[in-house]
Amino acid sequence: MHILVAGVSYKRAPVAVREAFAVSEDEAVQFMKGLCQQEGILETVLLSTCNRTEIYAVSTRYHEGETLLRKALTQRWPHGTFEESWISTVANEEAMRHLFEVAAGLDSMVLGETQILGQVRRAYELAKEAHTVGPWLDHLFRGAMAAGKRVQSETAIGHGSVSIGHSAVEFAKKERGSLQETRPLLIGAGQTAQLVAKHLAEEGVAAIDVVSRTPEHARRLAQAYNGNGDGLHALEEALARTTIVFAAARSSQPLLKEEHLQQWERSHPSEVLLAVDLGLPRNIAVPKWGTQQVRYCDLDTLQSEITANLQRRQHEVTRSEAILSQELQRLHEWVIGRQVGPLVQAISVHLQGLTDHLLTTLYNKLPDLDEHARKTIERHVRTLQNQFLHQPIAGVRQLAETPHALTALALTAYLFGSASSDWSDHVEILGQDDEPTESHSLIELLELVRA
């Protein structure tokens, strides 16, 4: 039984490649169902975000399972030559830790980002709806989500802005307090401006105005946030309506010039303009006249804050990893219990049968024993039985963690007379193929266990 992960992520593949592997929710359901119809694939969950597309699967065979997952990914590539190096694979213990790190934001492009936990949860829910989740991935994903939730609530790894757009809004919020009553102006309508608008809306801003070199782009973005959009010719008029401006346009020269700022000061004598410049080259002419009415912030100011936040997040990694280790130990204990449970039950039943037979034979040979004597004898025999079972059961749990777990457990069953029971039809050993490829003599089995 093997837990396998195969995927394409930002670590190995550029964004153009990752785009080709992105999967919608409807596609994901069909994809998972189809994969579970392949021989040896018992469970699947598909996680698809902007930075990764990963297949989590339970397979009865390691190499055949990995080949199937790689093939399922490569079949989605529509552009001819495919680079195998784009795909990364991990298995079993590494696969479990990988998902825990993903859910906690430790494997994200932006360390500690919190959105990924919701995406992991949604992937799990879709797989449940598609009926492609069994006991292994159910416990794995629920454990990873619990670990991710603990990391978010018990550490500060997700605190502090580490993106330019978010940092710009956080800076404005720090300067002005609540932004809900403001009507910010965006200069530019590209990706950075769109992110700023998104974060402003999350802070409760009801309307955002936009001016851009391309008026239709400005109008489209402004309409999405209940504002007015226009070309750069409307900059002075739009500036007069605001006390906060974010400049995020591509321009070799400042778009918000000194005369614009001086005109704003004259028309707003008792107010302060917060001017956040996200352009490179800068979009806003830096005030040179010592004004108290313009509070200017550029990329250097924001980058220093981002760097400090990243350093603070990095300091939280050790604490986060300690939490993951604790939660992984919980999962590991479940795995061990699932592996040894059938054999422990078989040994217990077998020894119970021997004890029952012994007591029956003894009572038949000593028919004059009264009820008190019978109960006393049975209590002592049962106590001996339990004491005898304690060490073997502890040993079985240790054997389940050895490299030759399936072989070692088969030897244990043989030694305890349980080899004829059906325990082996139900036991699942993580990291072992379900169909042993080798047969061993008793001496060889002993040597393997000692190894």
C-alpha positions as CSV (number, residue, x, y, z in Angstrom):
1,M,0.0,0.0,0.0
2,H,1.4,3.4,-1.0
3,I,0.4,7.0,-0.7
4,L,1.7,8.7,-3.8
5,V,1.8,12.4,-4.8
6,A,2.7,13.6,-8.4
7,G,2.4,17.2,-9.4
8,V,3.4,20.3,-11.2
9,S,4.2,23.3,-9.0
10,Y,5.9,26.7,-9.0
11,K,9.1,25.0,-7.8
12,R,9.7,23.3,-11.1
13,A,7.4,24.7,-13.7
14,P,6.9,28.3,-15.0
15,V,3.4,29.9,-14.9
16,A,2.8,29.1,-18.6
17,V,3.2,25.4,-17.9
18,R,1.1,25.5,-14.7
19,E,-1.7,27.2,-16.5
20,A,-2.0,24.2,-18.9
21,F,-2.4,21.9,-15.9
22,A,-5.0,23.9,-14.1
23,V,-8.2,21.9,-13.6
24,S,-11.7,23.2,-13.0
25,E,-13.9,21.6,-10.3
26,D,-16.1,19.8,-12.8
27,E,-13.0,18.5,-14.6
28,A,-11.5,17.5,-11.2
29,V,-14.5,15.2,-10.4
30,Q,-14.3,13.4,-13.7
31,F,-10.5,13.2,-13.5
32,M,-10.5,11.6,-10.0
33,K,-13.3,9.1,-11.0
34,G,-11.4,8.1,-14.1
35,L,-8.1,7.6,-12.2
36,C,-9.8,5.4,-9.6
37,Q,-10.9,3.1,-12.4
38,Q,-7.3,2.3,-13.2
39,E,-5.9,-0.9,-11.8
40,G,-4.3,-0.6,-8.4
41,I,-5.5,3.0,-7.8
42,L,-7.8,2.9,-4.7
43,E,-8.2,6.5,-3.7
44,T,-7.5,9.9,-5.3
45,V,-7.7,13.6,-4.4
46,L,-6.8,16.4,-7.0
47,L,-5.5,19.7,-5.7
48,S,-5.4,22.4,-8.3
49,T,-4.4,26.0,-7.5
50,C,-2.6,28.8,-9.4
51,N,0.7,27.5,-8.1
52,R,0.2,23.8,-8.2
53,T,-1.7,20.8,-9.6
54,E,-1.1,17.7,-7.5
55,I,-2.6,14.2,-7.5
56,Y,-2.8,12.4,-4.2
57,A,-3.5,8.7,-4.6
58,V,-3.4,5.4,-2.8
59,S,-2.0,2.6,-4.9
60,T,-1.4,-1.1,-4.3
61,R,1.8,-0.9,-6.2
62,Y,4.5,1.8,-6.1
63,H,6.1,1.9,-9.5
64,E,2.9,1.1,-11.4
65,G,1.0,3.7,-9.4
66,E,3.6,6.4,-10.0
67,T,3.6,5.7,-13.7
68,L,-0.2,6.0,-13.9
69,L,-0.1,9.4,-12.1
70,R,2.7,10.7,-14.3
71,K,0.7,9.6,-17.4
72,A,-2.5,11.2,-16.1
73,L,-0.6,14.5,-15.8
74,T,1.2,14.4,-19.1
75,Q,-2.0,13.6,-21.0
76,R,-3.2,17.1,-20.0
77,W,-0.2,18.8,-21.8
78,P,-1.5,20.1,-25.1
79,H,1.7,21.7,-26.5
80,G,3.9,18.8,-27.8
81,T,7.2,18.2,-26.1
82,F,6.8,17.6,-22.4
83,E,9.6,18.0,-19.8
84,E,9.5,15.2,-17.3
85,S,11.4,17.4,-14.9
86,W,8.3,19.5,-14.5
87,I,6.7,16.7,-12.5
88,S,7.8,15.9,-8.9
89,T,6.8,12.8,-7.0
90,V,7.0,11.8,-3.4
91,A,5.6,8.7,-1.5
92,N,4.4,7.5,1.8
93,E,6.0,9.4,4.8
94,E,7.3,12.1,2.5
95,A,3.9,12.4,0.8
96,M,2.2,12.8,4.2
97,R,4.6,15.5,5.3
98,H,4.3,17.2,2.0
99,L,0.6,17.7,2.3
100,F,0.9,18.9,5.9
101,E,3.4,21.5,4.7
102,V,1.2,22.5,1.8
103,A,-1.9,22.9,4.1
104,A,0.2,25.0,6.6
105,G,1.5,27.3,3.9
106,L,5.1,26.2,4.4
107,D,5.4,25.0,0.8
108,S,3.7,28.1,-0.7
109,M,5.4,30.6,-3.0
110,V,4.5,33.2,-0.4
111,L,5.6,31.6,3.0
112,G,2.7,31.3,5.4
113,E,-0.1,32.3,2.9
114,T,-3.5,31.2,4.4
115,Q,-5.6,30.8,1.2
116,I,-4.1,27.4,0.5
117,L,-5.8,25.8,3.6
118,G,-9.2,26.6,2.1
119,Q,-8.1,25.2,-1.3
120,V,-6.9,21.9,0.4
121,R,-10.3,21.7,2.1
122,R,-12.2,22.2,-1.1
123,A,-10.1,19.6,-2.9
124,Y,-11.0,17.1,-0.1
125,E,-14.7,18.0,-0.3
126,L,-14.8,17.5,-4.1
127,A,-13.1,14.1,-3.7
128,K,-15.7,13.1,-1.1
129,E,-18.5,14.1,-3.4
130,A,-16.8,12.1,-6.2
131,H,-16.5,9.1,-3.8
132,T,-12.8,8.8,-4.5
133,V,-11.7,9.1,-0.9
134,G,-11.2,6.1,1.3
135,P,-9.8,5.7,4.8
136,W,-6.2,6.5,3.9
137,L,-6.7,9.9,2.2
138,D,-9.6,10.7,4.5
139,H,-7.3,10.5,7.5
140,L,-4.4,12.2,5.7
141,F,-6.4,15.2,4.5
142,R,-8.3,15.7,7.8
143,G,-4.9,15.5,9.6
144,A,-3.3,18.0,7.3
145,M,-6.3,20.4,7.6
146,A,-6.1,20.2,11.4
147,A,-2.4,20.8,11.3
148,G,-2.8,23.8,9.0
149,K,-5.5,25.3,11.2
150,R,-3.2,25.0,14.3
151,V,-0.3,26.6,12.5
152,Q,-2.5,29.6,11.5
153,S,-4.0,30.0,15.0
154,E,-0.9,29.2,17.1
155,T,1.9,31.0,15.1
156,A,2.3,34.3,13.4
157,I,3.6,32.8,10.1
158,G,0.7,34.3,8.2
159,H,0.9,37.7,9.8
160,G,2.2,40.8,8.1
161,S,1.8,41.7,4.4
162,V,4.3,40.2,2.0
163,S,2.9,41.3,-1.3
164,I,3.2,44.8,-2.8
165,G,-0.6,45.2,-3.3
166,H,-1.5,44.1,0.2
167,S,1.3,46.0,1.8
168,A,0.2,49.2,0.1
169,V,-3.3,48.9,1.5
170,E,-1.9,47.9,4.9
171,F,0.2,51.1,4.8
172,A,-2.8,53.2,4.0
173,K,-4.8,51.5,6.8
174,K,-2.0,52.2,9.3
175,E,-1.9,55.9,8.2
176,R,-5.7,56.4,8.1
177,G,-7.2,53.8,10.4
178,S,-10.4,52.6,8.8
179,L,-10.6,52.9,5.0
180,Q,-14.4,52.4,4.8
181,E,-15.3,56.0,4.4
182,T,-12.6,56.8,1.8
183,R,-12.9,56.8,-2.0
184,P,-9.4,56.0,-3.2
185,L,-8.0,56.8,-6.7
186,L,-6.0,54.2,-8.7
187,I,-3.6,55.4,-11.4
188,G,-3.3,52.4,-13.7
189,A,-5.5,49.3,-14.3
190,G,-2.9,46.5,-14.6
191,Q,-2.3,43.5,-12.3
192,T,-0.9,45.5,-9.4
193,A,-3.7,48.0,-9.5
194,Q,-6.2,45.1,-9.6
195,L,-4.7,43.6,-6.5
196,V,-4.8,46.9,-4.7
197,A,-8.5,47.3,-5.6
198,K,-9.2,43.8,-4.3
199,H,-7.5,44.4,-1.0
200,L,-9.3,47.8,-0.6
201,A,-12.6,46.2,-1.2
202,E,-11.7,43.6,1.5
203,E,-11.2,46.6,3.9
204,G,-14.7,47.8,3.3
205,V,-14.1,50.5,0.7
206,A,-17.4,51.0,-1.2
207,A,-16.1,52.8,-4.3
208,I,-12.8,53.1,-6.2
209,D,-12.1,55.5,-9.0
210,V,-9.5,54.6,-11.7
211,V,-7.7,56.5,-14.4
212,S,-5.5,54.8,-16.9
213,R,-3.7,55.3,-20.3
214,T,-6.4,52.9,-21.7
215,P,-9.8,54.3,-20.7
216,E,-11.7,51.1,-21.3
217,H,-9.4,49.2,-18.9
218,A,-10.0,51.9,-16.3
219,R,-13.7,51.8,-16.7
220,R,-13.8,48.0,-16.5
221,L,-11.8,47.9,-13.3
222,A,-13.7,50.9,-11.7
223,Q,-17.1,49.4,-12.6
224,A,-16.2,46.2,-10.7
225,Y,-15.8,48.4,-7.5
226,N,-18.6,50.9,-8.0
227,G,-16.4,53.7,-9.1
228,N,-15.7,55.9,-12.1
229,G,-13.1,55.1,-14.8
230,D,-11.5,57.3,-17.4
231,G,-8.3,58.1,-19.2
232,L,-5.3,60.0,-17.9
233,H,-6.8,63.3,-19.1
234,A,-9.3,63.0,-16.1
235,L,-6.5,62.6,-13.5
236,E,-6.7,66.2,-12.1
237,E,-10.5,66.0,-11.7
238,A,-10.4,62.5,-10.1
239,L,-7.6,63.6,-7.7
240,A,-9.7,66.4,-6.5
241,R,-12.3,63.9,-5.2
242,T,-9.9,61.8,-3.0
243,T,-7.4,62.0,-0.2
244,I,-5.8,58.6,-1.0
245,V,-4.1,57.8,-4.3
246,F,-2.3,54.6,-5.4
247,A,-0.2,54.9,-8.5
248,A,0.6,51.6,-10.3
249,A,1.1,52.3,-14.0
250,R,3.9,51.6,-16.4
251,S,5.4,54.9,-17.3
252,S,8.9,56.3,-17.9
253,Q,7.8,59.7,-16.5
254,P,5.8,60.6,-13.4
255,L,2.1,60.8,-14.2
256,L,1.1,62.6,-11.0
257,K,3.3,65.7,-11.3
258,E,4.3,68.5,-8.9
259,E,1.6,70.8,-10.3
260,H,-1.1,68.2,-9.6
261,L,0.0,67.9,-6.0
262,Q,0.3,71.7,-5.5
263,Q,-3.2,72.2,-7.0
264,W,-4.6,69.5,-4.6
265,E,-3.0,71.3,-1.7
266,R,-4.6,74.6,-2.6
267,S,-8.0,73.1,-2.9
268,H,-7.6,71.0,0.3
269,P,-5.9,73.4,2.7
270,S,-6.8,71.4,5.9
271,E,-6.3,67.9,4.6
272,V,-3.4,65.5,3.9
273,L,-3.0,63.5,0.7
274,L,-1.7,59.9,1.1
275,A,0.2,59.2,-2.1
276,V,1.4,55.6,-2.5
277,D,3.7,55.1,-5.4
278,L,3.9,51.5,-6.7
279,G,5.5,52.3,-10.0
280,L,9.0,51.6,-11.2
281,P,10.1,54.1,-12.5
282,R,8.1,56.1,-10.0
283,N,4.6,57.4,-11.0
284,I,4.5,60.3,-8.6
285,A,6.8,63.3,-8.5
286,V,8.4,63.3,-5.1
287,P,7.5,66.5,-3.3
288,K,10.5,68.7,-3.0
289,W,9.1,71.7,-1.2
290,G,8.8,70.2,2.3
291,T,5.0,69.9,2.2
292,Q,3.1,68.7,5.3
293,Q,0.1,68.0,3.2
294,V,1.4,65.1,1.1
295,R,2.4,61.8,2.8
296,Y,4.5,60.0,0.2
297,C,5.3,56.3,0.2
298,D,7.3,54.4,-2.5
299,L,8.4,50.8,-3.2
300,D,11.4,51.2,-1.0
301,T,9.3,52.0,2.0
302,L,7.0,49.1,1.3
303,Q,9.8,46.7,0.5
304,S,11.5,47.3,3.8
305,E,8.2,46.4,5.6
306,I,7.8,43.3,3.4
307,T,11.3,42.2,4.2
308,A,10.8,42.6,7.9
309,N,7.5,40.7,7.6
310,L,9.2,37.9,5.7
311,Q,11.9,37.7,8.4
312,R,9.2,37.5,11.1
313,R,7.5,34.7,9.2
314,Q,10.7,32.8,8.7
315,H,11.2,32.9,12.5
316,E,7.9,31.1,12.9
317,V,8.9,28.2,10.6
318,T,10.5,26.2,13.5
319,R,7.3,26.6,15.6
320,S,5.2,25.6,12.6
321,E,7.3,22.5,11.9
322,A,7.0,21.4,15.6
323,I,3.2,21.6,15.2
324,L,3.3,19.6,12.0
325,S,5.5,16.9,13.7
326,Q,2.9,16.6,16.5
327,E,0.0,16.2,14.1
328,L,2.0,13.8,11.9
329,Q,2.6,11.7,14.9
330,R,-1.1,11.4,15.4
331,L,-1.5,10.2,11.8
332,H,1.4,7.9,12.2
333,E,-0.2,6.2,15.2
334,W,-3.4,5.7,13.2
335,V,-1.3,4.2,10.4
336,I,0.4,1.8,12.8
337,G,-2.9,0.8,14.3
338,R,-4.4,0.1,10.9
339,Q,-1.4,-2.0,9.9
340,V,-1.2,-4.2,13.0
341,G,-4.9,-4.2,14.1
342,P,-5.9,-7.3,12.0
343,L,-2.9,-9.3,13.2
344,V,-3.3,-8.3,16.8
345,Q,-6.9,-9.4,16.6
346,A,-6.0,-12.7,15.0
347,I,-3.4,-13.4,17.7
348,S,-5.8,-12.5,20.4
349,V,-8.6,-14.7,19.0
350,H,-6.2,-17.5,18.5
351,L,-4.9,-17.4,22.1
352,Q,-8.4,-16.9,23.4
353,G,-9.4,-20.1,21.6
354,L,-6.4,-22.0,23.2
355,T,-7.3,-20.6,26.6
356,D,-11.0,-21.6,26.3
357,H,-10.0,-25.1,25.2
358,L,-7.6,-25.4,28.1
359,L,-10.2,-24.4,30.6
360,T,-12.8,-26.7,29.2
361,T,-10.4,-29.6,29.3
362,L,-9.4,-28.8,32.9
363,Y,-13.1,-28.5,34.1
364,N,-13.9,-31.8,32.4
365,K,-11.0,-33.5,34.3
366,L,-11.9,-31.9,37.6
367,P,-15.7,-32.1,37.6
368,D,-15.9,-31.6,41.4
369,L,-14.6,-28.0,41.3
370,D,-17.2,-25.6,42.8
371,E,-18.1,-22.3,41.1
372,H,-15.8,-20.2,43.2
373,A,-12.8,-22.4,42.3
374,R,-13.7,-22.3,38.6
375,K,-13.8,-18.5,38.7
376,T,-10.6,-18.2,40.6
377,I,-8.8,-20.5,38.1
378,E,-10.3,-18.7,35.1
379,R,-9.3,-15.3,36.5
380,H,-5.7,-16.3,36.9
381,V,-5.5,-18.0,33.5
382,R,-7.0,-14.9,31.8
383,T,-4.5,-12.7,33.6
384,L,-1.6,-14.9,32.4
385,Q,-3.1,-14.7,28.9
386,N,-3.1,-10.9,28.9
387,Q,0.4,-10.7,30.4
388,F,1.6,-13.1,27.7
389,L,0.0,-11.0,25.0
390,H,1.4,-7.6,26.1
391,Q,5.0,-8.0,24.9
392,P,4.1,-9.7,21.5
393,I,1.6,-7.0,20.7
394,A,4.1,-4.3,21.5
395,G,6.6,-6.1,19.3
396,V,4.1,-6.3,16.4
397,R,3.7,-2.5,16.5
398,Q,7.5,-2.2,16.3
399,L,7.6,-4.7,13.5
400,A,5.1,-2.6,11.5
401,E,7.7,0.2,11.3
402,T,10.5,-2.0,9.9
403,P,11.6,-2.0,6.2
404,H,10.3,-5.6,5.9
405,A,7.0,-5.0,7.8
406,L,4.8,-7.3,5.7
407,T,7.4,-10.1,5.9
408,A,7.9,-9.5,9.7
409,L,4.2,-9.6,10.4
410,A,3.8,-12.8,8.3
411,L,6.5,-14.4,10.5
412,T,4.7,-13.2,13.6
413,A,1.5,-14.8,12.4
414,Y,3.3,-18.0,11.6
415,L,5.0,-18.2,15.1
416,F,1.6,-17.6,16.8
417,G,-0.3,-20.1,14.7
418,S,-2.4,-17.4,13.1
419,A,-1.0,-17.8,9.6
420,S,-4.1,-19.7,8.5
421,S,-6.4,-16.9,9.6
422,D,-7.6,-14.2,7.2
423,W,-5.6,-11.3,8.8
424,S,-3.4,-11.0,5.7
425,D,-6.5,-10.3,3.6
426,H,-7.2,-7.2,5.5
427,V,-3.8,-5.8,6.7
428,E,-2.4,-2.8,4.7
429,I,1.3,-2.0,5.2
430,L,2.2,1.5,4.2
431,G,5.3,1.4,1.9
432,Q,4.8,-2.2,0.9
433,D,3.3,-3.6,-2.3
434,D,0.2,-5.6,-1.6
435,E,1.5,-8.5,-3.6
436,P,4.8,-9.8,-2.2
437,T,7.3,-10.4,-5.0
438,E,9.5,-12.7,-2.9
439,S,9.0,-15.9,-0.9
440,H,11.3,-16.7,2.0
441,S,12.1,-19.7,4.1
442,L,11.6,-19.4,7.9
443,I,15.4,-18.9,8.4
444,E,15.4,-16.1,5.8
445,L,12.4,-14.5,7.5
446,L,14.2,-14.4,10.8
447,E,17.3,-12.9,9.1
448,L,15.1,-10.2,7.5
449,V,13.5,-9.3,10.9
450,R,16.9,-9.2,12.6
451,A,18.1,-6.9,9.8
